[in-house]
């Protein structure tokens, strides 16, 4: 944390931490330090600053990727990572790849124990994000970069992706995703027991590009109406239904086809079931096949069906084809549409 003495002569991480917390947001840190062991080794093949001892603090050790890190590097990795924890008390530590290498295992264990114990001392919830098989299931939060899960995962997980299709940082003439696609991904991820970590790329002066600001505001407008079906919910017995397939794994989040009005995703909160249609049906009706009367997924009697953003209950019927809902004449918003399905209370 001595970096503020050089370069910009500012503790940029500390300033960001303070600004984030002033907005009552969760502050987290990412670490790519593990791959620094080899990351700049391309510069060893020709005359470059990588070979200049004066710049060893920036580029070294620049070893071959096939060579396991030595004890000195591993000890340094652990010390640096624990120093970040103590200096900034992040509630999330997000690890990029390469810490899954077997030689890191005892160091991963020591860091996790240190960080989780520090969280207990702070009386604050903390979490580790990881890729591949760096941590045992259930001991940290599994992360899929720019991709999703095909079904409900038993342990809470996360997608990390960006509002841009190819870049994490600021690029002029950026190729952006749409609010519609981002909302669809959010709903799909939450229905499968996941969370969406969404990146934006500020300009060098720290300002958020207007196009990215509008994407965030668009998601916010949708959540203002439909957040009840997202925040504090749990996955249902099945994640959803419909024809559009989500490809499992990393770097697939721009490959799926657009969701249709037949694509539905489910979440629950207590006894309430939410069914979210990922497009507006043009025929004015939604049929939820998973709620057919002869399927035991929802054995309760339906008492009421409401569309979030609409003040009055909707007309509906239930038979062996499913729960069929008659929609209002006008949409309460855009992108995806959440139905609150309330069962009759047991006597």
N, C-alpha and C positions, 0 to 999 in steps of 0.2 A: 504494500500500500504506500510505498515510497515514491511511486511513479509521479505523483503530483509535483515532486521537486524538479522534474525535468519536463521538456516539451512544453505543454500548455501551462505547466505550473499550477494545475488545479486538480483537486480530488474529484474527478468527473463522476466516478461511481458514487461517492458520497453525496454529491449534489443531486444526482438522479434519484438516489434513495430518499433523500429528504423531499424532493418534489413529488415523487410517487406517493409517499405517505401523507403528504399534505392533502392529497386528493382522496384519502381513505382507500387506497388501492393496495394490493399485495405486492411487495417488492421481492423479486427473485434475481438470481444471478446465473449466468451460463458459464461453463468451463469447457474449453477446447484444448486445454493444456496437454492432455495425454499424447495427442498426435504431434505435438511440437518436437517430440523425439526425432522424427524423421521429416517433418513437413517441408523444410527448406533444403532437402538433400539434392534437389535438382541443380542448385547453385554450386554443388561440388564438382560438376562435370565441366565447368568452364571458369574462367577468371571472373570472380564476382565478389560482392561484399560478404557473401556467406562465408568465404574463406578468410576474411580479414579479422584477426583477433580483436580489433577494436569494436567490432559489432557482434561479438559472441553473445552478449546479453540479449540481443534481438533474434539472431538466427540460429545459434547453436542449440543442440548438438548436431543437427543435420545428418543423422545416421541413416544407414539403409533401413528401409521399412521391415526387412526380413530379420534384422538383428533385434533381439529383445532388449528393452531398456535395462540399464544397469542399476545397482542399488542406489547410487548417488542421485540419479534422475528420479527414481521412485520416491525416495525420501523427500526430495525437493517438491515433487508433485503433491505429496500429502501435506507438507508444511504450508505450501502456498494455498492449497484449497482450504485448509483449516484456518489460515490467516484471513481469508475472505469471509469465512463464517463469523469469526470473532470481530472483525472490523465493521461489518455491515449488517449482521444479524438477518440475513435473507430468510424468507419463509419458503423459498423454493431454490434448490440448486439443480440446474439442468445440465446434464452431461451429454456432450456429443459422443460420437463413437470412439473406438479404440481402447477405452478403459475395460472393454470386455476381454482383452487379451489375458490369458491365464496368469501371467506373471503379476498382473495388477490385483489379483484376488485378495491377498491378505491386506493390501492397502485400501481396497474398496471397503472391506469389512471394518477396518479401523476408522476410516472416514465416516461411514454410516453410523457407527456407534458414537463417535465424537459429536456428529451433527445432531443426531436424535437426542442425545443427552443434553446438549446445549439448548435444544428446543424445549425440553422439559424444564431446564433451569430458567428459561425466559418465560415459561408458562404460555407458550405460543405454539400453535401447530406448524410443523415444518414437513417438507416433502422433498424427495429426490426423484428426478426424472432420469430415465436411462434408456438406451437402445440395446437391441440384440438380447443377449442373455447375461448382461453385466451383473444383474442382481437376481436373487431368487424371487419367483412370483410372490406377490403379496408383501414383500419387504420394501418396495419402492414402486414408483409409477412408470409402467412401460410406455414408451413413446414411439409412435410411428411417424417418421418424417414425410411430409407431403403425401400422406396416404391414410387409409382407413382400415377398419375391420369389416369382414364380411358378415359377421354375426355377433351376438352378445358375447363379450369376454367376461369370464367369472370375476376377474379382478379389475378394479378401476384402472383406466388407461387414458392415453392422451394422443391427440394428433397435434403436431406442430407444423404450421404451414404459413403462407404469406398471402397478402391481398394481391400480390403480383404472381404471374404464372411462372416466372423463371428466376427472379432476383429476390434477394433478401434486403438489399440496400437500395439507396436512391439511384434511379436511372432515368435519364430523360426519355420521353416517348415510351414510357413503360407499358407493357401489355398486361392489363389488369383483369382479374376475375370480375364477375358481376355480383351485385348484392343477392340476386336470386340464387346463384350457385353457392355463395357463401352461406346463406341461410339454409339451403338444402343440405349442405355438408354438416352444418351445426346440428340440425335436427337428427340427421342420420347417426352422427357420432354419439349424441346424448342418448338416443334410443338403444345404443349398444354398450352402454355403461362407460362412455368416454367423455372427455372434455376437449374443447378446441382452444389451442394456444395460437393466437393469430398475430402475425408479425406485420408491422408497417416499416417503411424505410424513410426516415426523415431526411431532409436536405442537410448539407453541411452546417448550416446555421441553426439546426434543431427544429425548424418549422416543418409541419406535416404538409405534404403536397395536397392541394385542394381535392384532387381526384381520390386520394386515399381517405381524406377527411370525410368526403361524401359517402364513401363505402361504409365507414364506421358509423356515420349517422344513419345510414339506411338500415344497417343491422340493428342499431339502437331503436329506431322507429318500430321495427318489427317486434323487438323484445318488449317495447312499451305496451303492446297489445297482447302479445302471446307469451311473455316471459313466464307466466304461471305454469305453462306446460314444459318449461325448461328448468328454471331455478328450483333447487331442492327436490327434484324428482328422482325417481329410480326407474330402471328398465322394467318392462313388463315380462310376461312369460315368453313372448316372441317379440322381436324388434319391430316387425312390420310385415307388409305384404305389398305386392305389385311387381310389374315386369322388369323394372330397371335394376340391373345388377351393379353392385359396387365391387370393384376389383380389390382384393386384399393385398396389403403390403405397401412398402414405401414407394414414393415417387410415382403414384398413380392418380393423384387427385385432380388431374385435368383430363383424364381419359374416359370418364364415364359419360354416358349419354344424359341428356336433360331428363330430370324427373317428370313424370306425368301425373295426371289427376288420379290415376289408379295406384300410385305409389303412396303408401301410408306408413307412418311411423308411430310407435306407441311409447308413452311414458306414464308413470303413475305417481300419485302422491296420496298416501293413505288409501282410502277406498275409491278414490276418484281415478278414472282412467282417461287419459288424453290420447286422442287419435288425431294425428296431424297430416292433413292432405298436402302433398308437396306441389300441387298445382290446382287451379280452380276448375272444377268440372263445367264444361260448357252446357251440359244438358240439365244443370240445376239439381243434380242428385249425386250423392256419394253412397256407395254400398261397401260396408266394411265386412268382408267375408270372414274374417277371424272371429267375428261376433255372431256368427250364425247360431240359431237356437239349438241345433243338434251337435254343436262343437263344445266340449267342456272347458274351453279356455276362460270363459266368462259365465259361470253358472248362475250368477245373481240375476235378478229381474232388473231391467233398466227402468229407472224412475224418471230421468230427465236428460235431455241432450241439448247442449248450448254451444254456440259458436262464439269463441272469445272475440270481443269487440262488438258484439251484437247484444242488445239488452234483453231480448225475449227468448224463451225456449223455442226450439225448432220442432217441426212435425217430423215424426219418424215411425218406422215400423220394423219389426224383427221377425224373421222366419228362417227357414233352412238355407236361404240364399245369403243371409247376413243381416246386418243392421243397415237399413236404408234411410238416409237423412235427406229431407227436402231443404234446399238452401234458400236463403233470402234472395231477393231480386238483385241486390247490390253487394259487392264484396266489402268486407270491413278493413281491407288493407291489400297488401301485395305479397307475393312470393310463396307463402305457405299458410295454411289455415287450420287452427287448432280447435278441435271439438272437445268440450268437457262432458264426459259421460258419467252420470251419477247413478249408482245402484240404489235400489230400495233398501232402507235400513231393516236389519233383521229384528224381529219382534223380541 
